[in-house]
Amino acid sequence: MNNRKRCNAKRNLIAVFGSLLLLSGCHNLQGSNQEISNAYADNYEISGTTRDDIIGTVSPAIFTTVDRSNKEAKRKYGPVSSKKGVKLSLETGRYIITGHPTGRVFIYDEDGNLLVQEIVGDKVGVPALTADIDSSFSVVMDGGYDIVTIEPVKTKLSTELAPGIWDVGLDIAPGHYTISTPYGYGFVQIFEQGEEPRLFELTAGELTNSQSRVQLKEGQKVRVSKVSIVNFERASEADGDEE
């Protein structure tokens, strides 16, 4: 009975996604609607204009990797006195950003292009956001916060990635993985220079749990959004994502 419910739930998700594709029309889609629907049904990968709408404009600065020694990075902590929030410039480094109670965090490159936007806090949204921040970038935290904390964070290889931007080869090893989340709903985005970005939808739950196969390559960037944690489980090449 549980298997039947799981299958029905997955069919319902696929049907809803297929309906959205039909409403979006066929122009500018990379591949037919049927191909896109199949990719989602097989691997929860979103493509075409739906992917582009979710990811938005991708700045080349997404590929910025700072000196991970954090020699210049400094901790910032303090109140947000303005209802409009605060705009901060940081020394170059890798940081984890949190705030209380809850607000939105925006990271912009030197030309004002948006790199990351996330709801972060201890009430709703995700607990923290991690990213490389160049001294030319700006961090904006809106008026939802009373207190903000921005701390340098050490680099270590992991198979659990939280919201933010991560380097394949520094933060997670290259290889074939099956990705999932234990709770919540969100996205994993994979960026590679000269290639179209890839987008995978993550859904947790007994009946709606999704698993996607991905191959991570040295030099790629992984952006996790809207979900607190993503598990990357090693898979064999045969079971991994097929390019």
Buried (B, 14 or more C-beta within 10 A) or exposed (E): EEEEEBEEBBEEBBEEBBEEBEEBEEEEBEEEBEEBBBBBBEBBBBBBBBBBEBBEEBBEBBBBBBEBEBEEBEEBEEEBEEEEBBEBEBBBBBBBBBBBEBBBBBBBBEEEBBBBBBBBBEEEBBEBBBBBBBBEBBBBBBBBBEEBBBBBBEBEEEBEBBBBBBBBBBBBBEBBBBBBBEEBBBBBBBBBEEEBBBBBBBBBEEBEBBBBBBBBEEBBBBBBBBBBBBBBEEBEEEEBBEE
